[in-house]
Amino acid sequence: MSAQSPRYRRILLKLSGEALMGGDAYGINRQTIAGIVSEIKAIVDLGVQVGVVIGGGNIFRGVAPAARGMDRAQADYMGMLATVMNGLALHDAMRSAGMASRVQSALNIEQVVEPYIRAKAIRYLEQGRTVIFSGGTGNPFFTTDTAAALRGAEIGAEIVLKATKVD
């Protein structure tokens, strides 16, 4: 393997929602997300196929106190929707950086993002597009870390990298 050749051909990156906050208390810090996208772009420019599973803690953890006492499954669905919002923000930042990307969701909300379809995700990766997986697993009681392991296995990622910022 030459010094210029990447070690992995296809990777899955797990980003926490909190990683998007930068120094802010909640939400999405545009400078921070631009920096993350710049680092992902550098990897993609090496020819590495990148899938990203995004968390929703930057949005949902701020709502969590209001969700106390709420049905757990209902609260988990709210968290899944937060990941879709983050996926859209990441996609927009990638578009601004000149990257080709697609957002897929485990939840069916086709007016906003396309549904997760394994074969399409793999085809997008092979075309050099970054695929952003949102909506977790689509099932309550599972974390986005579980979704990362699942999507990584499904797309044939050679490694799953966890880049999270969670208390």
DSSP file (Angstrom, degrees, kcal/mol; ACC not computed):
  #  RESIDUE AA STRUCTURE BP1 BP2  ACC     N-H-->O    O-->H-N    N-H-->O    O-->H-N    TCO  KAPPA ALPHA  PHI   PSI    X-CA   Y-CA   Z-CA
    1    1 A M              0   0    0      0, 0.0     2,-0.1     0, 0.0     6,-0.0   0.000 360.0 360.0 360.0 129.4    0.0    0.0    0.0
    2    2 A S    >   -     0   0    0      1,-0.1     3,-0.9     4,-0.1     0, 0.0  -0.318 360.0-108.6 -79.0 166.7    1.4    3.4   -1.0
    3    3 A A  T 3  S+     0   0    0      1,-0.2    -1,-0.1    -2,-0.1     0, 0.0   0.756 120.4  51.0 -65.3 -24.2    1.5    6.4    1.3
    4    4 A Q  T 3  S+     0   0    0      2,-0.1    -1,-0.2     0, 0.0    -2,-0.0   0.603  89.2  95.4 -88.7 -13.1   -1.2    8.0   -0.8
    5    5 A S  S <  S-     0   0    0     -3,-0.9    42,-0.1     1,-0.1    41,-0.0  -0.658  78.5-121.6 -84.9 127.3   -3.6    5.0   -0.8
    6    6 A P        -     0   0    0      0, 0.0    -4,-0.1     0, 0.0    -2,-0.1  -0.340  10.5-134.3 -66.4 148.6   -6.3    5.1    1.9
    7    7 A R  S    S+     0   0    0      1,-0.1     2,-0.4    -6,-0.0    -2,-0.0   0.855  89.8  41.3 -69.5 -36.0   -6.3    2.2    4.3
    8    8 A Y        -     0   0    0      1,-0.1     3,-0.1   151,-0.0    -1,-0.1  -0.906  58.5-162.8-118.9 143.5  -10.1    1.8    4.0
    9    9 A R  S    S+     0   0    0     -2,-0.4    40,-3.1     1,-0.3     2,-0.4   0.805  83.9  23.1 -89.6 -35.4  -12.3    1.9    1.0
   10   10 A R  E    S+a   49   0A   0     38,-0.2   148,-2.9   146,-0.1   149,-0.7  -0.990  70.8 177.1-138.7 127.4  -15.6    2.3    2.7
   11   11 A I  E     -ab  50 159A   0     38,-2.9    40,-2.3    -2,-0.4     2,-0.5  -0.880  22.4-143.6-126.9 158.9  -16.2    3.7    6.2
   12   12 A L  E     -ab  51 160A   0    147,-2.2   149,-3.0    -2,-0.3     2,-0.5  -0.993  17.5-160.9-120.1 124.2  -19.2    4.5    8.5
   13   13 A L  E     -ab  52 161A   0     38,-3.2    40,-2.5    -2,-0.5     2,-0.6  -0.917   4.1-154.4-107.3 125.0  -18.8    7.6   10.7
   14   14 A K  E     -ab  53 162A   0    147,-3.5   149,-3.5    -2,-0.5     2,-0.5  -0.894  15.1-174.3 -99.8 117.3  -21.1    8.0   13.7
   15   15 A L  E     -ab  54 163A   0     38,-2.9    40,-2.1    -2,-0.6   149,-0.2  -0.934  17.3-136.7-111.1 132.1  -21.5   11.7   14.7
   16   16 A S    >   -     0   0    0    147,-1.2     3,-0.6    -2,-0.5     4,-0.4  -0.515  19.9-123.2 -78.2 154.7  -23.4   12.7   17.8
   17   17 A G  G >  S+     0   0    0      1,-0.2     3,-1.7     2,-0.2     4,-0.4   0.871 112.9  63.5 -61.5 -35.6  -25.8   15.6   17.5
   18   18 A E  G >  S+     0   0    0      1,-0.3     3,-1.4     2,-0.2     4,-0.5   0.799  89.9  66.7 -60.1 -28.9  -23.8   17.2   20.3
   19   19 A A  G <  S+     0   0    0     -3,-0.6     3,-0.4     1,-0.3    -1,-0.3   0.755  96.5  57.0 -63.4 -22.9  -20.8   17.3   17.9
   20   20 A L  G <  S+     0   0    0     -3,-1.7     9,-3.0    -4,-0.4    13,-0.3   0.591  91.5  72.1 -83.6 -11.0  -22.7   19.8   15.8
   21   21 A M  S X  S-     0   0    0     -3,-1.4     3,-2.2    -4,-0.4     2,-0.2   0.738  71.6-172.1 -78.0 -23.6  -23.3   22.3   18.7
   22   22 A G  T 3  S-     0   0    0     -4,-0.5    -1,-0.2    -3,-0.4    -2,-0.0  -0.504  73.6 -24.4  61.2-130.5  -19.7   23.6   18.9
   23   23 A G  T 3  S+     0   0    0     -2,-0.2    -1,-0.3     3,-0.0    -2,-0.1   0.393 113.9 111.5 -91.5   2.4  -19.6   25.7   22.0
   24   24 A D  S <  S-     0   0    0     -3,-2.2     3,-0.1     1,-0.1     5,-0.1  -0.310  74.8-124.3 -75.9 161.4  -23.3   26.4   21.9
   25   25 A A  S    S-     0   0    0      1,-0.2     2,-0.3    -2,-0.0    -1,-0.1   0.762  85.9 -18.9 -76.5 -26.5  -25.8   25.1   24.5
   26   26 A Y  S    S+     0   0    0     -5,-0.2    -1,-0.2    -6,-0.1    33,-0.2  -0.955 101.9  45.8-165.2 174.2  -28.0   23.4   21.9
   27   27 A G  S    S-     0   0    0     31,-2.0     2,-0.5    -2,-0.3    -7,-0.1  -0.406  90.6 -43.0  83.6-156.2  -28.7   23.5   18.2
   28   28 A I        -     0   0    0     -2,-0.1     2,-0.7    -7,-0.1    -7,-0.2  -0.967  40.2-150.7-122.2 123.2  -26.4   23.6   15.3
   29   29 A N     >  -     0   0    0     -9,-3.0     4,-2.6    -2,-0.5     5,-0.2  -0.844  10.2-152.0 -92.5 115.5  -23.3   25.8   15.1
   30   30 A R  H  > S+     0   0    0     -2,-0.7     4,-2.1     1,-0.2    -1,-0.2   0.853  94.1  50.7 -60.2 -37.9  -22.7   26.6   11.4
   31   31 A Q  H  > S+     0   0    0      2,-0.2     4,-2.0     1,-0.2    -1,-0.2   0.918 111.8  48.3 -65.6 -42.0  -18.9   27.0   11.8
   32   32 A T  H  > S+     0   0    0      2,-0.2     4,-2.3     1,-0.2    -2,-0.2   0.930 112.2  47.3 -64.3 -46.1  -18.7   23.7   13.6
   33   33 A I  H  X S+     0   0    0     -4,-2.6     4,-2.5   -13,-0.3    -1,-0.2   0.875 110.2  53.6 -66.3 -35.3  -20.7   21.8   11.0
   34   34 A A  H  X S+     0   0    0     -4,-2.1     4,-2.2    -5,-0.2    -1,-0.2   0.895 108.8  49.9 -64.0 -39.1  -18.6   23.4    8.2
   35   35 A G  H  X S+     0   0    0     -4,-2.0     4,-1.8     2,-0.2    -2,-0.2   0.905 110.8  48.5 -64.9 -41.9  -15.5   22.2    9.9
   36   36 A I  H  X S+     0   0    0     -4,-2.3     4,-2.2     1,-0.2    -2,-0.2   0.928 111.9  49.3 -62.9 -44.8  -16.8   18.7   10.2
   37   37 A V  H  X S+     0   0    0     -4,-2.5     4,-3.0     1,-0.2    -2,-0.2   0.883 106.9  56.0 -63.2 -38.4  -17.9   18.7    6.6
   38   38 A S  H  X S+     0   0    0     -4,-2.2     4,-1.8     1,-0.2    -1,-0.2   0.902 109.1  46.8 -59.9 -41.5  -14.4   20.0    5.6
   39   39 A E  H  X S+     0   0    0     -4,-1.8     4,-1.3     2,-0.2    -2,-0.2   0.897 113.1  48.2 -68.6 -39.9  -12.8   17.0    7.3
   40   40 A I  H  X S+     0   0    0     -4,-2.2     4,-2.6     1,-0.2     3,-0.2   0.916 109.5  54.0 -64.7 -42.2  -15.3   14.5    5.7
   41   41 A K  H  X S+     0   0    0     -4,-3.0     4,-2.9     1,-0.2    -2,-0.2   0.890 103.6  55.7 -59.8 -40.2  -14.7   16.1    2.3
   42   42 A A  H  X S+     0   0    0     -4,-1.8     4,-0.5     1,-0.2    -1,-0.2   0.876 110.4  45.8 -60.3 -37.2  -10.9   15.6    2.7
   43   43 A I  H ><>S+     0   0    0     -4,-1.3     5,-1.5    -3,-0.2     3,-1.0   0.924 112.8  48.8 -70.6 -45.4  -11.6   11.9    3.2
   44   44 A V  H ><5S+     0   0    0     -4,-2.6     3,-2.2     1,-0.3    -2,-0.2   0.890 105.0  59.5 -61.2 -39.7  -14.0   11.6    0.3
   45   45 A D  H 3<5S+     0   0    0     -4,-2.9    -1,-0.3     1,-0.3    -2,-0.2   0.711  97.4  60.9 -63.8 -19.8  -11.5   13.4   -1.9
   46   46 A L  T <<5S-     0   0    0     -3,-1.0    -1,-0.3    -4,-0.5    -2,-0.2   0.537 126.7-101.6 -80.6  -6.6   -9.0   10.6   -1.2
   47   47 A G  T < 5S+     0   0    0     -3,-2.2     2,-0.4     1,-0.3    -3,-0.2   0.542  74.9 144.0  98.0   8.5  -11.5    8.2   -2.8
   48   48 A V      < -     0   0    0     -5,-1.5     2,-0.5   -38,-0.1    -1,-0.3  -0.666  49.4-130.7 -83.5 134.9  -13.0    6.8    0.5
   49   49 A Q  E     -a   10   0A   0    -40,-3.1   -38,-2.9    -2,-0.4     2,-0.5  -0.750  29.4-160.6 -84.3 127.3  -16.7    6.0    0.4
   50   50 A V  E     -a   11   0A   0     -2,-0.5    81,-1.7    79,-0.2     2,-0.4  -0.944  17.9-177.1-122.4 125.1  -18.3    7.6    3.5
   51   51 A G  E     -ac  12 131A   0    -40,-2.3   -38,-3.2    -2,-0.5     2,-0.4  -0.915  14.7-157.8-108.8 145.0  -21.6    6.9    5.2
   52   52 A V  E     -ac  13 132A   0     79,-3.1    81,-3.9    -2,-0.4     2,-0.5  -0.987  10.4-162.3-128.0 126.9  -22.6    9.0    8.2
   53   53 A V  E     -ac  14 133A   0    -40,-2.5   -38,-2.9    -2,-0.4     2,-0.4  -0.943  20.9-156.7-102.0 127.8  -25.0    8.1   11.0
   54   54 A I  E     -a   15   0A   0     79,-1.7    82,-0.3    -2,-0.5   -38,-0.2  -0.858   3.2-146.9-110.8 139.3  -26.1   11.3   12.8
   55   55 A G        -     0   0    0    -40,-2.1    31,-0.1    -2,-0.4   -39,-0.1  -0.254   7.7-142.5 -88.5-176.9  -27.5   11.6   16.3
   56   56 A G    >>  +     0   0    0     -2,-0.1     4,-3.1    30,-0.1     3,-1.4   0.239  61.6 114.5-133.0  12.5  -30.0   14.0   17.6
   57   57 A G  H 3> S+     0   0    0      1,-0.3     4,-1.6     2,-0.2     5,-0.4   0.778  70.0  65.0 -61.6 -29.2  -28.9   15.0   21.1
   58   58 A N  H 34 S+     0   0    0      1,-0.2   -31,-2.0     2,-0.1    -1,-0.3   0.787 119.1  25.1 -64.6 -25.7  -28.2   18.6   20.2
   59   59 A I  H <> S+     0   0    0     -3,-1.4     4,-0.7   -33,-0.2     3,-0.4   0.829 127.2  43.0-100.4 -50.7  -31.9   19.1   19.6
   60   60 A F  H >X S+     0   0    0     -4,-3.1     4,-1.6     1,-0.2     3,-0.8   0.840 103.9  61.9 -74.8 -32.7  -33.6   16.4   21.7
   61   61 A R  H 3< S+     0   0    0     -4,-1.6    -1,-0.2    -5,-0.3    -3,-0.1   0.834 102.5  54.5 -63.4 -28.4  -31.6   16.7   24.9
   62   62 A G  H 34 S+     0   0    0     -3,-0.4    -1,-0.3    -5,-0.4    -2,-0.2   0.776 113.4  41.6 -70.4 -26.1  -32.9   20.3   25.1
   63   63 A V  H XX S+     0   0    0     -3,-0.8     3,-1.2    -4,-0.7     4,-1.1   0.621  91.0  93.6 -91.3 -17.1  -36.4   19.0   24.9
   64   64 A A  H >X S+     0   0    0     -4,-1.6     4,-0.7     1,-0.3     3,-0.6   0.819  76.7  57.9 -52.4 -41.9  -35.7   16.0   27.2
   65   65 A P  H >4 S+     0   0    0      0, 0.0     3,-0.9     0, 0.0    -1,-0.3   0.898 108.2  48.2 -57.8 -36.7  -36.9   17.7   30.4
   66   66 A A  H <4 S+     0   0    0     -3,-1.2    -2,-0.2     1,-0.2    -3,-0.1   0.750 107.5  57.3 -71.4 -22.8  -40.3   18.3   28.8
   67   67 A A  H X< S+     0   0    0     -4,-1.1     3,-2.6    -3,-0.6    -1,-0.2   0.524  76.7 121.9 -86.5  -5.9  -40.3   14.7   27.7
   68   68 A R  T << S+     0   0    0     -3,-0.9     3,-0.1    -4,-0.7    -4,-0.0  -0.347  81.5  17.6 -58.1 133.9  -39.9   13.4   31.3
   69   69 A G  T 3  S+     0   0    0      1,-0.3    -1,-0.3    -2,-0.0     2,-0.1   0.325  98.7 129.3  84.8  -8.7  -42.8   11.1   32.1
   70   70 A M  S <  S-     0   0    0     -3,-2.6    -1,-0.3     1,-0.1    -3,-0.1  -0.434  76.5 -84.2 -74.8 152.6  -43.6   10.8   28.4
   71   71 A D     >  -     0   0    0      1,-0.1     4,-2.4    -2,-0.1     5,-0.2  -0.365  40.3-130.4 -53.4 130.9  -44.1    7.3   27.0
   72   72 A R  H  > S+     0   0    0      1,-0.2     4,-2.5     2,-0.2    69,-0.2   0.886 105.3  50.8 -59.1 -43.3  -40.5    6.1   26.1
   73   73 A A  H  > S+     0   0    0      1,-0.2     4,-2.1     2,-0.2    -1,-0.2   0.915 110.4  50.0 -62.9 -41.4  -41.4    5.0   22.6
   74   74 A Q  H  > S+     0   0    0      1,-0.2     4,-1.7     2,-0.2    -2,-0.2   0.921 111.1  48.7 -62.0 -44.6  -42.9    8.4   21.9
   75   75 A A  H  X S+     0   0    0     -4,-2.4     4,-2.0     1,-0.2    -1,-0.2   0.890 109.0  53.6 -62.8 -39.7  -39.9   10.2   23.2
   76   76 A D  H  X S+     0   0    0     -4,-2.5     4,-2.1     1,-0.2    -1,-0.2   0.884 105.6  53.1 -63.7 -38.3  -37.6    7.9   21.1
   77   77 A Y  H  X S+     0   0    0     -4,-2.1     4,-2.0     2,-0.2    -1,-0.2   0.884 106.4  53.2 -63.9 -37.1  -39.6    8.9   18.0
   78   78 A M  H  X S+     0   0    0     -4,-1.7     4,-1.7     1,-0.2    -1,-0.2   0.912 108.5  50.4 -62.0 -41.4  -39.0   12.6   18.8
   79   79 A G  H  X S+     0   0    0     -4,-2.0     4,-1.5     1,-0.2    -2,-0.2   0.883 107.1  54.0 -62.6 -38.8  -35.3   11.8   19.0
   80   80 A M  H  X S+     0   0    0     -4,-2.1     4,-1.4     1,-0.2    55,-0.6   0.897 106.5  51.7 -63.0 -40.0  -35.4   10.1   15.6
   81   81 A L  H  X S+     0   0    0     -4,-2.0     4,-2.0     1,-0.2    -1,-0.2   0.869 104.5  57.2 -64.4 -35.7  -37.0   13.2   14.1
   82   82 A A  H  X S+     0   0    0     -4,-1.7     4,-2.2     1,-0.2    -1,-0.2   0.877 103.4  53.9 -61.0 -36.9  -34.2   15.3   15.6
   83   83 A T  H  X S+     0   0    0     -4,-1.5     4,-2.3     2,-0.2    -1,-0.2   0.848 105.6  53.0 -68.1 -31.9  -31.7   13.1   13.7
   84   84 A V  H  X S+     0   0    0     -4,-1.4     4,-2.3     2,-0.2    -1,-0.2   0.924 107.9  50.9 -66.7 -43.1  -33.5   13.8   10.5
   85   85 A M  H  X S+     0   0    0     -4,-2.0     4,-1.9     1,-0.2    -2,-0.2   0.923 112.1  46.9 -58.9 -44.2  -33.2   17.5   11.2
   86   86 A N  H  X S+     0   0    0     -4,-2.2     4,-2.7     1,-0.2    -1,-0.2   0.881 109.0  55.1 -65.2 -37.9  -29.5   17.1   11.8
   87   87 A G  H  X S+     0   0    0     -4,-2.3     4,-2.5     1,-0.2    -1,-0.2   0.901 107.9  48.9 -60.9 -41.4  -29.2   15.0    8.6
   88   88 A L  H  X S+     0   0    0     -4,-2.3     4,-2.4     2,-0.2    -1,-0.2   0.894 111.4  49.5 -65.6 -39.7  -30.7   17.8    6.6
   89   89 A A  H  X S+     0   0    0     -4,-1.9     4,-2.2     2,-0.2    -2,-0.2   0.911 112.4  47.4 -64.9 -42.2  -28.4   20.4    8.1
   90   90 A L  H  X S+     0   0    0     -4,-2.7     4,-2.3     2,-0.2    -2,-0.2   0.914 111.5  51.2 -65.0 -42.8  -25.4   18.2    7.4
   91   91 A H  H  X S+     0   0    0     -4,-2.5     4,-2.5     2,-0.2    -2,-0.2   0.913 109.9  49.6 -59.5 -44.6  -26.6   17.6    3.8
   92   92 A D  H  X S+     0   0    0     -4,-2.4     4,-2.4     1,-0.2    -1,-0.2   0.907 110.5  49.6 -63.7 -41.8  -27.0   21.4    3.3
   93   93 A A  H  X S+     0   0    0     -4,-2.2     4,-1.3     2,-0.2    -1,-0.2   0.879 111.1  50.3 -64.7 -36.8  -23.5   22.0    4.6
   94   94 A M  H  <>S+     0   0    0     -4,-2.3     5,-3.0     2,-0.2    -2,-0.2   0.913 108.8  51.4 -66.3 -41.9  -22.1   19.4    2.3
   95   95 A R  H ><5S+     0   0    0     -4,-2.5     3,-1.6     1,-0.2    -2,-0.2   0.921 108.4  51.8 -59.8 -43.6  -23.9   20.9   -0.6
   96   96 A S  H 3<5S+     0   0    0     -4,-2.4    -1,-0.2     1,-0.3    -2,-0.2   0.805 108.2  52.3 -62.5 -29.1  -22.4   24.3    0.3
   97   97 A A  T 3<5S-     0   0    0     -4,-1.3    -1,-0.3    -3,-0.2    -2,-0.2   0.366 123.0-105.7 -88.4   4.5  -18.9   22.7    0.3
   98   98 A G  T < 5S+     0   0    0     -3,-1.6     2,-0.3     1,-0.3    -3,-0.2   0.698  74.0 140.7  81.2  19.5  -19.5   21.2   -3.2
   99   99 A M      < -     0   0    0     -5,-3.0     2,-0.6    -6,-0.1    -1,-0.3  -0.703  51.1-130.2 -96.5 147.2  -20.0   17.7   -2.0
  100  100 A A        +     0   0    0     -2,-0.3    30,-2.6    28,-0.3     2,-0.3  -0.848  42.6 156.7 -92.4 126.3  -22.6   15.2   -3.4
  101  101 A S  E     -d  130   0A   0     -2,-0.6     2,-0.3    28,-0.3    30,-0.2  -0.971  28.9-153.6-147.3 162.1  -24.6   13.7   -0.6
  102  102 A R  E     -d  131   0A   0     28,-2.2    30,-3.3    -2,-0.3     2,-0.5  -0.984  12.2-142.3-134.9 145.3  -28.0   12.0    0.0
  103  103 A V  E     -d  132   0A   0     -2,-0.3    11,-1.3    28,-0.2     2,-0.4  -0.948  19.6-176.5-109.5 126.2  -30.0   11.8    3.2
  104  104 A Q  E     -de 133 114A   0     28,-2.9    30,-3.2    -2,-0.5     2,-0.4  -0.922   7.5-156.8-118.4 148.4  -31.9    8.5    3.9
  105  105 A S  E     -de 134 115A   0      9,-2.1    11,-2.6    -2,-0.4    30,-0.2  -0.963  24.6-146.7-128.5 142.8  -34.2    7.9    6.8
  106  106 A A  S    S+     0   0    0     28,-1.9     2,-0.4    -2,-0.4    29,-0.2   0.634  91.5  73.2 -75.0 -14.7  -35.3    4.8    8.7
  107  107 A L  S    S-     0   0    0     27,-0.2     2,-1.2   -27,-0.1    -2,-0.1  -0.798  94.6-116.0 -97.1 143.5  -38.6    6.7    9.1
  108  108 A N        +     0   0    0     -2,-0.4     6,-0.1     1,-0.1    -2,-0.1  -0.681  62.5 132.6 -84.1  98.9  -40.9    7.2    6.2
  109  109 A I    >>  +     0   0    0     -2,-1.2     3,-2.4     4,-0.3     4,-2.1  -0.493  20.8 167.5-139.3  64.7  -41.1   10.9    5.5
  110  110 A E  T 34  +     0   0    0      1,-0.3    -1,-0.1     2,-0.2    -2,-0.0   0.635  67.7  67.9 -63.3 -18.4  -40.5   11.0    1.8
  111  111 A Q  T 34 S+     0   0    0      1,-0.1    -1,-0.3    -3,-0.1     3,-0.1   0.719 116.7  26.8 -70.6 -17.5  -41.5   14.6    1.3
  112  112 A V  T <4 S-     0   0    0     -3,-2.4     2,-0.3     1,-0.4    -2,-0.2   0.811 134.0  -0.7-110.7 -49.6  -38.4   15.5    3.3
  113  113 A V  S  < S-     0   0    0     -4,-2.1    -1,-0.4   -11,-0.0    -4,-0.3  -0.943  77.0 -99.5-140.8 160.1  -35.8   12.7    2.8
  114  114 A E  E     -e  104   0A   0    -11,-1.3    -9,-2.1    -2,-0.3     3,-0.1  -0.479  44.7 -99.8 -81.1 155.1  -35.8    9.5    0.9
  115  115 A P  E     -e  105   0A   0      0, 0.0     2,-0.5     0, 0.0    -9,-0.2  -0.358  43.4 -95.1 -70.5 153.0  -36.4    6.2    2.8
  116  116 A Y        +     0   0    0    -11,-2.6     2,-0.4   -12,-0.1    17,-0.0  -0.569  49.4 171.0 -68.9 120.3  -33.4    4.0    3.7
  117  117 A I     >  -     0   0    0     -2,-0.5     4,-2.5     1,-0.1     3,-0.4  -0.964  26.5-148.4-132.2 114.8  -32.9    1.4    1.0
  118  118 A R  H  > S+     0   0    0     -2,-0.4     4,-2.5     1,-0.2     5,-0.2   0.885  95.4  49.6 -51.6 -50.6  -29.7   -0.6    1.4
  119  119 A A  H  > S+     0   0    0      1,-0.2     4,-2.1     2,-0.2    -1,-0.2   0.876 112.4  48.2 -61.8 -38.2  -29.1   -1.1   -2.3
  120  120 A K  H  > S+     0   0    0     -3,-0.4     4,-2.8     2,-0.2    -1,-0.2   0.905 109.8  52.7 -67.8 -40.6  -29.6    2.6   -3.1
  121  121 A A  H  X S+     0   0    0     -4,-2.5     4,-2.4     1,-0.2    -2,-0.2   0.931 111.0  46.5 -59.7 -45.6  -27.2    3.6   -0.3
  122  122 A I  H  X S+     0   0    0     -4,-2.5     4,-2.5     2,-0.2    -1,-0.2   0.908 111.8  51.1 -63.8 -41.6  -24.5    1.3   -1.6
  123  123 A R  H  X S+     0   0    0     -4,-2.1     4,-1.5    -5,-0.2    -2,-0.2   0.925 109.6  50.2 -62.7 -43.8  -25.0    2.6   -5.1
  124  124 A Y  H  <>S+     0   0    0     -4,-2.8     5,-2.4     1,-0.2     3,-0.3   0.926 110.6  50.0 -59.0 -44.8  -24.7    6.2   -3.9
  125  125 A L  H ><5S+     0   0    0     -4,-2.4     3,-1.7     1,-0.2    -1,-0.2   0.920 108.7  51.6 -59.7 -44.2  -21.5    5.3   -2.1
  126  126 A E  H 3<5S+     0   0    0     -4,-2.5    -1,-0.2     1,-0.3    -2,-0.2   0.782 106.1  56.0 -64.0 -26.5  -20.1    3.7   -5.2
  127  127 A Q  T 3<5S-     0   0    0     -4,-1.5    -1,-0.3    -3,-0.3    -2,-0.2   0.448 124.1-105.1 -83.7  -1.0  -21.0    6.9   -7.1
  128  128 A G  T < 5S+     0   0    0     -3,-1.7   -28,-0.3     1,-0.3     2,-0.3   0.548  76.0 136.8  89.8   7.8  -18.9    8.9   -4.7
  129  129 A R      < -     0   0    0     -5,-2.4     2,-0.4    -6,-0.2    -1,-0.3  -0.642  55.2-125.1 -85.9 144.8  -21.8   10.4   -2.8
  130  130 A T  E     - d   0 101A   0    -30,-2.6   -28,-2.2    -2,-0.3     2,-0.5  -0.761  24.1-146.1 -84.7 133.4  -21.7   10.6    1.0
  131  131 A V  E     -cd  51 102A   0    -81,-1.7   -79,-3.1    -2,-0.4     2,-0.6  -0.904   6.1-157.5-107.2 125.6  -24.8    9.0    2.5
  132  132 A I  E     -cd  52 103A   0    -30,-3.3   -28,-2.9    -2,-0.5     2,-0.6  -0.899   8.1-154.8-103.1 117.2  -26.3   10.4    5.7
  133  133 A F  E     +cd  53 104A   0    -81,-3.9   -79,-1.7    -2,-0.6     2,-0.2  -0.829  22.0 170.0 -96.1 120.8  -28.3    7.9    7.6
  134  134 A S  E     + d   0 105A   0    -30,-3.2   -28,-1.9    -2,-0.6   -27,-0.2  -0.718  46.3  56.5-122.9 173.7  -31.0    9.5    9.8
  135  135 A G  S >  S-     0   0    0    -55,-0.6     3,-1.3   -30,-0.2   -55,-0.1   0.614  91.6-118.4  80.9  11.9  -33.9    8.3   11.8
  136  136 A G  T 3  S-     0   0    0    -82,-0.3   -30,-0.1     1,-0.3     8,-0.1  -0.304  72.2 -33.7  58.2-135.9  -31.8    5.9   13.8
  137  137 A T  T 3  S-     0   0    0      2,-0.4    -1,-0.3     5,-0.2     6,-0.1   0.557  82.9-114.0 -90.1 -10.6  -33.0    2.3   13.3
  138  138 A G  S <  S+     0   0    0     -3,-1.3    -2,-0.1     1,-0.3   -30,-0.1   0.439  89.2  97.6  88.3   0.8  -36.6    3.4   12.9
  139  139 A N  S >  S-     0   0    0     -4,-0.1     3,-0.8     3,-0.1    -2,-0.4  -0.959  75.1-119.2-124.1 139.4  -37.4    1.6   16.1
  140  140 A P  T 3  S+     0   0    0      0, 0.0   -67,-0.1     0, 0.0     3,-0.1  -0.270  93.1  41.9 -68.0 164.5  -37.7    2.9   19.7
  141  141 A F  T 3  S+     0   0    0    -69,-0.2     2,-0.4     1,-0.2   -68,-0.1   0.501  93.9 100.0  76.8   7.4  -35.5    1.6   22.4
  142  142 A F    <   -     0   0    0     -3,-0.8    -5,-0.2     3,-0.0    -1,-0.2  -0.969  64.6-135.8-123.6 141.1  -32.4    1.6   20.2
  143  143 A T     >  -     0   0    0     -2,-0.4     4,-1.7     1,-0.1     3,-0.3  -0.380  27.0-110.2 -87.0 168.1  -29.6    4.2   20.1
  144  144 A T  H  > S+     0   0    0      1,-0.2     4,-2.2     2,-0.2     5,-0.1   0.713 119.1  65.5 -70.6 -19.0  -28.0    5.8   17.1
  145  145 A D  H  > S+     0   0    0      2,-0.2     4,-2.0     1,-0.2    -1,-0.2   0.903 102.0  48.3 -64.6 -39.6  -24.9    3.9   18.1
  146  146 A T  H  > S+     0   0    0     -3,-0.3     4,-2.6     1,-0.2    -2,-0.2   0.921 109.7  52.3 -62.8 -43.6  -26.9    0.7   17.3
  147  147 A A  H  X S+     0   0    0     -4,-1.7     4,-3.3     1,-0.2     5,-0.3   0.887 107.2  53.2 -59.5 -38.9  -27.9    2.3   14.0
  148  148 A A  H  X S+     0   0    0     -4,-2.2     4,-2.5     2,-0.2    -1,-0.2   0.929 110.7  45.4 -63.2 -45.4  -24.3    3.0   13.2
  149  149 A A  H  X S+     0   0    0     -4,-2.0     4,-2.0     2,-0.2    -2,-0.2   0.915 116.3  47.1 -63.8 -41.9  -23.3   -0.6   13.8
  150  150 A L  H  X S+     0   0    0     -4,-2.6     4,-2.5     2,-0.2    -2,-0.2   0.952 115.2  43.1 -65.7 -51.2  -26.3   -1.9   11.8
  151  151 A R  H  X S+     0   0    0     -4,-3.3     4,-2.5     1,-0.2     6,-0.2   0.893 111.6  55.9 -64.5 -38.5  -25.8    0.5    8.8
  152  152 A G  H  X>S+     0   0    0     -4,-2.5     5,-2.7    -5,-0.3     4,-0.6   0.929 111.5  43.2 -58.2 -45.3  -22.1   -0.2    8.9
  153  153 A A  H ><5S+     0   0    0     -4,-2.0     3,-0.7     3,-0.2    -2,-0.2   0.911 113.4  52.5 -65.8 -42.1  -22.7   -3.9    8.6
  154  154 A E  H 3<5S+     0   0    0     -4,-2.5    -2,-0.2     1,-0.2    -1,-0.2   0.861 113.6  41.3 -65.1 -36.7  -25.4   -3.4    5.9
  155  155 A I  H 3<5S-     0   0    0     -4,-2.5    -1,-0.2    -5,-0.2    -2,-0.2   0.485 113.1-114.1 -91.6  -1.6  -23.3   -1.3    3.6
  156  156 A G  T <<5 -     0   0    0     -3,-0.7    -3,-0.2    -4,-0.6  -146,-0.1   0.839  46.3-178.6  74.8  33.0  -20.1   -3.4    4.1
  157  157 A A      < -     0   0    0     -5,-2.7  -146,-0.2    -6,-0.2    -1,-0.2  -0.407  25.7-146.2 -64.2 140.6  -18.1   -0.7    5.8
  158  158 A E  S    S+     0   0    0   -148,-2.9     2,-0.3     1,-0.2  -147,-0.2   0.695  81.9  11.9 -80.9 -19.6  -14.6   -1.8    6.7
  159  159 A I  E     -b   11   0A   0   -149,-0.7  -147,-2.2    -7,-0.1     2,-0.5  -0.983  62.6-144.2-155.4 146.4  -14.6    0.2    9.9
  160  160 A V  E     -b   12   0A   0     -2,-0.3     2,-0.5  -149,-0.2  -147,-0.2  -0.974  20.5-162.3-111.8 122.1  -17.1    2.2   12.0
  161  161 A L  E     -b   13   0A   0   -149,-3.0  -147,-3.5    -2,-0.5     2,-0.7  -0.905   6.2-150.1-109.1 129.5  -15.7    5.3   13.5
  162  162 A K  E     +b   14   0A   0     -2,-0.5     2,-0.6  -149,-0.2  -147,-0.2  -0.877  19.1 172.8-104.5 113.2  -17.4    6.9   16.5
  163  163 A A  E     +b   15   0A   0   -149,-3.5  -147,-1.2    -2,-0.7     2,-0.3  -0.769  26.0 150.8-118.1  82.4  -17.0   10.7   16.7
  164  164 A T        -     0   0    0     -2,-0.6     2,-0.3  -149,-0.2  -149,-0.1  -0.798  39.0-161.9-119.9 157.2  -19.3   11.7   19.4
  165  165 A K        +     0   0    0     -2,-0.3     2,-0.4     0, 0.0  -145,-0.1  -0.748  37.3 144.8-136.1  84.6  -19.4   14.4   22.1
  166  166 A V              0   0    0     -2,-0.3    -2,-0.1  -148,-0.1  -150,-0.0  -0.971 360.0 360.0-127.6 137.8  -21.8   13.2   24.7
  167  167 A D              0   0    0     -2,-0.4    -1,-0.1     0, 0.0     0, 0.0   0.502 360.0 360.0 -63.7 360.0  -21.7   13.8   28.5
